[in-house]
């Protein structure tokens, strides 16, 4: 959703449980689901990144000045789909999709919305593309005291209407009507699964899952957990031959996180080979970002993102996205605050478990005249061939969507 939408932290562990269930329902491992849905850049000091560019066609739609890319998925190198949102004078969140074919971005199109929810704000979330022109996306409906999960699919290059996930309104039939997606995986086009979190009638957080079969979404199932989930800290666990191991604390994170607040995101491309990272608060109460790698089934020690503390003169950095693409390449992106107090977008990558130095996204210095840029999405169908997206503010202070690709 737009940057004006409050982030609902503290739902992370419930969401993680649901995301694991999503991957299993879709017939793929959680590691494969993460690798298919998104992955992050492999860069060096020069990065191999082309300059960031505005998403073609979005500025014309975005008369309300609140545009951004929310998610990117690449079926192959140079063939990607970005989904995001724009604003009009009356509605602040409306969905768009833009397609990259052979490295060239085509004009963004509006994603149609079902009549029953047409007057609500709709912001797309995670997207998975099984092949060019065949994608599934999830997102949020917000308005009228409601926050509900929505879904939409593209078939042979044409997007169907955004619709409310069947059954989710029944699960959230209380005063808050609150639900949120956390994971999406597809075994094949039109055969997907989604997981997330909802508030039940007692306002307890519960996990849900739902399956799409041959293009039709079945009713969301809220019986996957019987107890409210209360996050208490960062931990990891792994599945081997169908058995989940004991949770373990992430090595090194406690030494970094002196402020006592950390987040975690994870992506695995092979069994036992993963990348991880997130945010933490240092001893001076500044927001920083960290990364960590898992090789041959063993976690290394969490470390501050190399080079980012030097860029982060304003003391506020967050790692928003992290994922991995074969072979053994991972990356991450987010934002930092420079010494002038401006928010800038960054990328960082890993090869064989070793993280490179973070860098400002090329081209955003020119675009980001308003001093606010963030990476929200990135996808690598292969290591070194990545596409990222996010937002920047132009010289008029309007929020615009951008994309950048790595050769």
N, C-alpha and C positions, 0 to 999 in steps of 0.2 A: 504494500500500500504506500501512499505518499508519505513523505517525511513528516507530515503533520499528524499522521496516525501514531498513537502511542504504541511503543513496543511492549509486548507482553512477555517479559523475561520470566523466569521462574516456572515455565511450563516445560522446560527442556527435557526432563527425564521422562515425563509422560509422553511427550512427542517422540522421543527416541524409541520408546517401547512400541509405539504404534508404527513407526517407520520400519522397524524390524519385521513386524507382522505384515506390513505392506509387501516387503520384498519376498517373503515366504509365500504369500497368497498369489503373487504374480508369477511364481514359478521360477524365480531367480534368487540367487543369494543376496543378502544385504550388501555385500561388497560389489557385486555386479550391478545392482540397482543404482548405487551411488555413482559408479563409474559411467553408467549409461546416461544418467540424468544430467550430470555436470562435472566438469573438471577444470583445473586452473592452470595458468600459464607456466611455461618453462622459459625463463628469460635469464640473461646475463646482464652485465652493466648496460649494454646497449639494448638488451631485451629481445631483439628481433621483432619488436612490435611496430606496426605501422601507426600513423597518427590517428588519434581519436577523431571521429566524425559524427555530426548530428545524424540521427536516424532519418533517412529520407522520408519526407511526407508528414512527419509528426508535427513539425512547427505549424503547418497549416491547420491541423486538427486542434492543436493545443492553444486555443484562444484564451483559456483561463490561466495559462502560464504555469502549469504543474505537470510536466512530462518527465518520464523516467523509464528505463528498462528494468524490469523486475526479474526476468529469467531468460537464459539462453540455452539452447540445445543444438548440437551439431550432429547430423547424421553421418557426415564425413568432413574431411578438411575442406574448408571454404564453402561448405553447404550447411547453413545454420538457419535457425529461426529464433528471433527475439520477440518476446511478448512484454508488454508494459502498459502504462496508463498515461492518459492525457486528461486535460480538464477543459470544460466549457464554462460559460458564464454562470450556468446553473448547477452543474454536476462536476465535482472535483475529481472523480476517479472513473474513467471509462477505458475499456480495454482496446489495445491495438496489437497487431502482429506484423512483423517485417521479416522478409526472407532474403538470405544471402545465397546466390547461386554462382558457383565457380569463382568465388571471391568478390562478387559484386552484389552490393545491397540494393534491393528493389524497394519501391515506394511502399510505405506502411499502409495497412488497410484496417478499417474498423472491424472488430470481432462483434458479430450480431448478438443481441441479448433477447432472451425470451420475454414475451409481453408481461408476464407476471412479475418480473423483477426489473423492468426497463427503467424505472425511475429511481433506482437505488444506485449508490456508488459501487462499482465493480472493479476490483484490482486483481489482475492475474498473479499467480504464484508459480510454483515449480512446473516445468514443462519437460516432456520426454518426446523425442522424435525417433520413430523406428526407421523411417526413410524420408527423403525429401518430400514435403507435402503431406506427410502423415504423422500428426502429432497429437498429444493429449496434454491438456493443461488443467491445473486447478487454481483456485483463488478464493477471494473473499467478497461477499456482499456485505455492505455496511450502510446502515441508515435506519431511522425509525426505531432506535433502541435495539437493533439486531446486528449480530455479526455471524454470518453463516457461510459454510463452505459451498462453493460453486465449482462446476466443471464445464469444460468445452473440448471439442475434438475437431481436428482438421483431417479431412479425407480427400486424397487426390488433389490437394491444393486449395480446397474450399473449407472454410470454417463453418461449423454448425453453431447454433445459438448457445450462448452461456445459459446454463440452467442450474437451479439449486440441486445439490446432491440429494437424490431420493432418500427420504427417511431422516435426514439430519434435523429437520424442524421438529419432528416428533421427539427425538432424543433430547433436544434443548427446549422443551416446552415449559419454560419458566420465565420469570420476569427479565432475565438477562439475555436469553436466546443467543448464547455464545458458543461458537465452535471455531476451530482453526485447523487447517491442514498442516502436516509436518513431513509427509513423505509420499512419493509417487513413484511407481515402477510399472513397466510394461513388458510382458513376455513377447508380445507381438502387437501389430497395429490393431487397435480396438479391443485388446485384452489386457487390462491394466488393474492395478489395485492402488488404493489410497488409504492412508492412515492419518490420524490426528487426535485432537483433544476436544472435549466438549464439557460443558457444565451441566450436571444432571439437575433434577428437580430440587435437590438439597444443596445445590451450588457446590458440589464436590467435582473435582476434575477427574474425568474418566477418558479412557482411550476408545476410539472407534476404528473400524476398518470397513471398506466397501470395495466391491469388485465390479469391473466392467467386462462383460462377456459379449463378444461379437458386436461391439459398438454400443451396447446398452448397459447403463449403470444399474446395478441391483441396489436394494435398500441397504443403507448403512447399518452396521451391526455394532451396538454399543455394549455387548456382553463380553468383550475380550478381557476386561478386568473388573473385579467386583469391589475394589476399594479405591478411594481417592488417593492420588499420588502426590506426595509432598517432597519436592526436591530438597536434598540436604547437602549436595556437594558434587564434584566432578569425579566420575569413575568410568572405567572401561570394562568391557567383557567381550569374549569372543566365542563364536560357535565353531565346533570341530566335529564333523561327522554327525551333525544333528544335536550335539550336546553343548549347552552353554557353560562356559567356565565361570569361576568365581570372579566377582567384580574386584578390580584393583585400582588404587589411587594412581593418577597419572604422575609418573616420575618427574621431579623437579618443579612441578607447578606450585607447590606450597612455598618454596623458596622465593619464587617470583611474586606471588600474590600476597603481599604483606597487608594489603587493604581488605582482604577477605571477601572479594567478589570476583569470580571468574566465570567465563562461558567456554563452551567446547563445541566444535564441529568436526566431523570425521568423514573421510572418504577412503575406500579401499579399492584397489584395482586387481590385486591378486590375493589369494589366501595368505595371510600373515604379512602382507605388504600394504601399508596404509600411510596416510598423512593426516595430521590433526592440528588443531590450533584454535585460537579464540582471543579473548580479551582478559586482562587482569588489571588490578589496581596496585601500583607500586607503593613503596614506603612513604613517598611524598604525596600520595593520594592522586597521582596522575594516571590517566588511562593509557595503557600500553597493550601491545599485541604480542602473542607468542605463537610458536610453531613447534611441532614435534613429529618424529617419524617412527614408523614401526617396520622393522626389517626382520624377515624370517621368524615372525611370531613374537618378537621382543620389542617393547617400546624403548626408544632412546629417552634422553632427558629433555624435557621442555626447555626452550630457550626463547629469549626475546627475539622478535623478528630482526635478523641482521640488518643493520643500517637504519632501521626505522626510528630509533630513539634520536638519531642525529637529525632526521627530517622533522620529527615531532616536537618542534620547539614550543608549541602551544600546550603540550602536555595532555592531549586528548586524541587517542588513536583507537580504532576498532578494526578487527578482522571480521568481515561479514561473510565471505564465501571461501570455501576451500574444497578442493577435490583433486582426483588423480586420474591420469590417463596413461595407458600402456606405452612403452614399457618403463616402469619405475620413475615416472615423472609426476610430480605434484606441484600445486601452486595455490596461492591465496590472494585475496584482494580485499580492500576496504577503504579506509580513509585515515588521514592524520591531520593535525592542525599545525600549520607552520608558525614561524615566529611572529608573523603579522596577524595571526589569529584567523587566517583563511583555512578553510577545509579543502584538502587535496586528495585525489584518488591515487592509490598505490597498488602495485603488484609485486609479488615475490614468488620464487619457485624453488623446487628441490629436484635433484637428480640423484638416484641411488641413496636417498636418505640424507643428503647434504643440502642445506638451504643456502641459496644465493643472497645477494644484497637487495633489499627492497628498493624500488624506484618509483618515481612519479610517473603516471601513465603519459606516454608521449602525446603531445598535441593538446593536452588539457590546459596547459598554461595559456594557450591562445583562446580556447573556447571559454574557459572558466573566468570570465571577467568579473562575475559577481562574487567570486571567492567561496564557492561551495560546490564541491565535486565528490562523488562517492562511486565506487564500484559495488554493484548489487548482484551481478551475475557473471558467470564465466563458464565456458565449456571447451574441452579439448578432446576431440575424437582420437587424437594421437599426440604423443609428447612432442612439444614444439609447434603444434598447430592448434592454436587456441583463439577463442573469440570471447571478448568481455563486453559488458554493457553496464550502464548506470545513469547517472544524472550529473548535470552541471548547471550553473546559473549564468545567463548571458549578461550583456552590459546593461540590459533593462531590468535586471533582477528577476527575470522569468526562469523557471526551472525547465530544462530541456533534456531530452534523452540522447545518449551517445553510445556508439559502439566502437570497438578497436579490435583489430585482428593481428595475430602473430603469424609470421611466415615460417 
